[in-house]
Every structure is written in structure tokens, then in C-alpha cells.
Amino acid sequence: MKETKARRGRLVLGIDLGGTKILALVIDRRGRVLGRARERTRGGEGVAPVIARIAHAARFALRRAGVTPRRIGAAGIAAPGVIDPVRGVVRTAPNLPGWEDVPLAELLADQVGLPFAVENDANAGAFAEHHLGAGRGAGDLVAIFVGTGIGGGLVFGGRIHEGARLAAGELGHMAIAAAGPWCGCGQQGCVEAVAGRNAIARALRAAVNAGRESQLAPLIAAEAAGGEMLRSNAIADAYRRRDPLTCDVLAGAQAALGLLTGNIVNLLDPGVVVFGGGLIEALGPRFVVGIRRAARPRFLLKADARRVRITMARLGDDAVALGAGLAARAGARWEYAAHRPAR
């Protein structure tokens, strides 16, 4: 559904429902953030308390922006896992216990007084990067988000590409090694099983336990004794300090992500490939440069290799909430909302 002039002039509410945090933003038509609110998800408490915290964050963001729900022209929320955006339902969210066939749009509409569009978080992040971030001005964009696992989003012709079963963009589960490590999805050789943060941490632990020296060795020993888990920031610090083991393991991840990128470019020919997510943000541009170097020899049209931009995402922690709001404003899901805005 196309935007009307009235909706185009209104504000937008975008919410990122993550495994650890809820972020709500009130956004103007230029993508500027007028109000924000953040809550801890605490997903282990169940669906109803999380819904209540989402609603509280939404109301608080509206108050911070100095507006009422009546000023909101579109509201969207992005969630992890398998989403049915047509019905506004979270079919399953692995990082949110008990979230099976949750009618998220309906539940939020009841509590906030706005109709909500529901989108997958990686799709929302890709949409935001295309319209406001690193892919601004590009025709087609593929976004690859590397965190605990690996997710992706496809934006073709300015719209999210969802696929026939609403499951497009599961880039982390593209197989790059038939005899590679087993993935949490039950398949073998997925890029997530090689280059996701959990896979990288697993490789570092195995190497240290086998006798390799590393500045991460004390942290890995403390983790084994029940201490804090090995985090992205610790891995990034070792990478910046040129720790040999860390650089070796991350070089393997760069090669895997470069192979994935080469396959994507040969298949889809996007104008830009954007890398984001918690691990990418921690490791920084040098890591993305290594992915770019690994990817370009894989391109079929090598003479045009430099015409494909492979770059780092720009919107950081706000990307998913921005994308949720922008996608809702574009109107793709508004017509399926269960409620009309509060008057």
C-alpha cells in the first residue's frame, strides 16, 4: 500500500525487540530520533511481562518526544526468529522462551492503542541501512549481521524481499563446507557454524585448550571455571592487539564470510553488501576489509569487482528499531493491523 500524504507527514514509532533489550524510537520523516526508551527484555519471565515492557517503552518514548499516539502515522516492531508479517505473529523466537505463535501486533495494539506492523529483525536492519545508512542511494542491498549467529536481510527495489514462505535472508544457514562443523540448525557446514561469534569463541577455546598461547587464555580459563563468558569486546581487543591466535581464527571467519559474499554477489548482483551486528561493530572496519579481500576473487565478473560496495553498517544499535518504523511507514503491513490509531 502506498503512503498517503497524511501518513508521510506524521511521526513513526519503531521498536526493536531483542533477546536482551527492547529499544523504542520515535522518528520523524527524515529518520531523526525525537524520543527513545530502552528496557531489559528479561524474556525468561514469559510473554506477558515482555509485552508489558514493550508497551511501557513505547509510551515512554512517546513522552520523551512530547507526542501522543494520535501523532503517530505508523508503528512497527521487529523481532528475532520466524515472523509471519502478514498476520503480525511471531511464529517462533529461539532467544525468547515460550514465544510460539505469539500474536504480537494484536497484543501491542491493545496496550499501546496503535496498529503495529511486525517484521523480522534482520529484515528491519537491512531496510534501515538501505534507506538511511550505508546503502543509501543503492538500488539493491544485502545486509549480513554477525553476532551470536549470522542473520541477513535483502532489500530489492527499495522493498524487503521476504520470499514465498516469508523466510528469505537466512544467510547464516547457507552451506559453505559440506563436511564442515555442525550448526545449531541441525545442518552441517553453515557459515554460522564457522563465522558466528559462538563459533569463533568455540575455536578460540579449542586452540587454547590444545596448548596455543593467547592473551585470551586467562579469560578462557576463568570462563571454564564458571566465570563470565568470552565476549565480543574481549575478542576485539585481542584482535586490535594482533594476538596471533585471535588473528588466525578471525582470518578463517573472514574467509568464510568472503565466500558467502562471493556467492551472494554471483547470485543476486546487489549494488552494496553491508556488514553489521554486534561482532562486526566490536571488530571494526579492519575486519570488514579482510572480508572484502576474501570476497572479490570469488566474483564471476572480476573486472567489475570494485563496483560492488562491501562496507560496514552505519546505524549501529538503532538500525533495527529504525527499520521497523520505516518499513511500517512504507505501508507494507499497515492494512493487516487489528486496530486503528487511538483518537
N, C-alpha and C positions, 0 to 999 in steps of 0.2 A: 504494500500500500504506500503511495507517495505521501510525502509530507504536505500538509496544508500550510498556508501562510501563518495561520494562527499558531499551529504547533511549532513551526520553525522559529517563532519568536519567543517561545516560552523556555523556561529552565528545564533541566533534566536531572533526575536522581539516578545515580549509578551505584551499585553495591557489589563488592567482591566478598563472597562467602568462601573463605579458605579453611583449611584444616586446623589452623592455629589462630587466625584473626579474621575479623569482619571489618571491612572498610566501606564507609558510605560517603559519597561525594555529591554535592550539588554543583552542577556545571552549567555555564552559560553557553550561548550558541557558538562562541569561539573556542570552546574547550577549556576556559578558565575555571578554576575551582573557587567557588564562593563560600562553601562551607564543607567541613569534613568532620567525621566522627569515627572512632576506632574502638572496637571491643575485642576481647578474647573470645574465641569460639566456644571452647570447653565442650566439644562435641560429645564427650563421654557421658554428659548429663542427659542426653536424649534429644529428640526432635523438638518438642515443645519449648524447652528453655532456650534452644538456639534460635528458634523463630522469634521468641520474645526479645532476645538480644539484637537480632537483626532489625526488628521494628523500633527498638529503642535507639539504635544507631541512626536509623533513617530519620526519626523525629528530631534527634539531637543535631544532625547535620542540617536539617531544615531550619532549626532555631539559630544555628550559627550563621546561616546565610541570611537570616532575617526574613524568611518567606513562609507561607502556609502551603499545604498540599495543593490548594487551588492554583498556585502559580506554576505547578509542575506540569509540563506538557507531555512527558513520557518518563517512565520509571523502568529500570532494568536491573536484574540481578544475575550475576554469573557464579556458577557453582562447579566444583570439580566432579568428575565422573561422567556417567552416561546420562544425557539430558534428552527429554522429549520437549523441544521448544514449542511445538505446536500446541500441546496441552498444558505447558508450563509445569511439567513434572520432572523431578529428579528420580530417574529410574533406579540408579544405584550410585553411591558415592563411597568408595573404599575407605577414605580417610575420615568419614563421618559415620560412626557406628549407628546402626538402626535406620539409616536413610535408604529405604527401599520403597519406590513408588510414592514419594512424598509430593503432594500437590502444592508445591512451593508458591506458585503465583496466587492461588486461591487463598492460602493461609496468610500471606503477606497483605493481600488486598483487604482481608477482614480486619487486620490490625493497624494498617497504615492509612487505609482509605484511598488507595491508588491502585489502578490496574498495573500489573507487573509483567514484563517480558522476561523470560528465563533463557539463559544461554550457557553453553559450556565455557569454562574459564579461559581455556587456551584460545578458543574462537574469539572471545571478547578481547583478549590481549592483542591478538593479531589485528582485529578490526581497529583498535585504538592506534596501534603503531602505523597502520596504513593511512589513517585519516589525520593523525596529529603528530606522529613520531618519526621514526627512521624511514618509513616507507611513504611518507607524504609526497604526493606527486607521481608515485609509481602506478603503473597500470595494474599489475597483479603482484601479490606478495605472498610469500610463505614465511611463517614465523615458527621458530623452533625454540621451545622453552626447556632449559635444562636445569632441573632442580633435583629433588629426591629421585624422581624418574624423569622421563622426557615426554613432553606433550607438543602439540603443534596446532596451528590454525592456518587456513587457506582463505585468502581474500581475492576473488576474481571479479573484475569489472566493478570494484567498489562494494561488493556484497560477500558475506560469508558463504563459503561453499560447504554445505553440510552433507551431501551425498544422498543416495537413495534410501539409506537406513539411518540417516542423521548421525552417522558415525565417521565421517571423513576427518582426516587430520590426525589420526593415531600414528604419528610418525615414529614415536618411540618403539613401536612394535613392528616396524619394518625390519625384516631379517637381513643382516649383512654378513653372517657367517653360519653356514648350515650346521657346522659342528661346534659352534660357539657355546658360551655358557647359557645355562637355563635362565629364563626370565620369570618374574613373578606372575606373568600372564599364563604360564604353562607351556610356552613355546621356547624353542632353542634358537639362539643366535640373534635375538632382537638387539637393536642398537642401545636400548635402555639397559640391557644386561651388561653392556660393555662401557658405556659412557655416561650413565646416570650417576648422581652423587653417591648413591648407595653402592653401585658397582665400583666406583673409584675408591671409596673408603674400604671396601672389601679387598681390593687388590693391594692397597697400601698395607692393610693388616697382614695379609698373607705374606708379603715380601718381608716385612719387619720380623714376623714370627719365624721366617726361614733364615734370618740372620743378616738381612740388609740393614745398613746403617741409615739413619734418617733423623732429622730434627723432630719428626713426629713420633719417634719411638716412645718417649716418656708419656705422651698423650694416649698412645695406643695401649701402653701398659696400664695406665690409670683407667682407661675405659674397660679393659678386661677385668679389672678389679672392682668394677661396679661404679666407676666414676662417669663423668659426662661423656656423651658420645662424641666422636670425631666430627667436628662441624666444618661447614664450608669455609668460614673465615680462617680456621687453622690451616686448612689445605691451601688456601690462597696465600697466606703468609709464608708458608714453606715454598710455594711456587715463586713468589716475589724474591725470596732469598736464594733462589736457584738450587734448592735442595735436590741432589741428583736423583734420588728415588722418586720424589714427587714429580719432577720434570719427566722422568721416564714413563710413569703411569699416565700422566696427563697427555704425553705425546701419543700414547695409544688411544686415548679418548679423542684427541684431535683427529687422528687418522680415521677413526670410526665415524665421527661427525662429518668429516670431509667426504667420506664415501657416501654417507647418507645424502649430503648436499649435492654431490655429483649426480646421484640417481634422480633426485628431485628435479634438478635443472634439466636433465636429459628428458624427463617425462613431461614436465609442466612448462618449462621455459619461462619462469617468472622474471619480472624486472628486478626484484630485490628479495634476498633471503635475510631475515632478521633473526639474530640470536639473543634471547633474553632468559629470564629465570634467575633464581637465587644463586646458583653456582656460577653462571656467566657473570652476573653483577659482581660477585666476590673476586673472580679471577681477572676480570677486566679485559681491555681491548687486545692486549698481547695474546691472550688465549684465542680470541676470535681471528686474529691474523694467522695463527697457526692452522685453524680450521680452513681459512680461505686458501692457504698454500696447499693444503692437502686436497681441497676440492677441485681446484682448477684443472689439474691434469686429467681429471675424470670427465670433463666436459667433452661431448662429442664435437661441438663446434669450437675448437680451441682458439681459432682466430678471433672469436667474439667473447672469449672468456672474461675479459675485463669489463664487458658491458653488463654483466650480471653483478649487481652490488651485493656483497656479502658483508653485513655490518652488524654492529651491536645495537640492541634496542635502546631507546632514549627515555622512555616514560617511567621506568623503574617500578616502584611499588604501586603507583597509581594506575598502571596500564589496564588491569582487568576491570576495575570499577569504572574507569573512563569508557572502556569499550562496551561494558554492559549498558551504560546510559546512552551512548551514541547509537548503538545498534537498536535500542528501543526507540530512540527518536527517529531513526530511519523508517520505522513503522512496520518492520517485517513481522512482528508478533503482536502488535497492538490489537489487531482485530480478534484475537483469541482470548483476550483478557476477560476475566469473570465479572469484573466490576468497573464502573465508571469513576472518574475522579470525584473526590468529595467537593461539594459546593459550599 
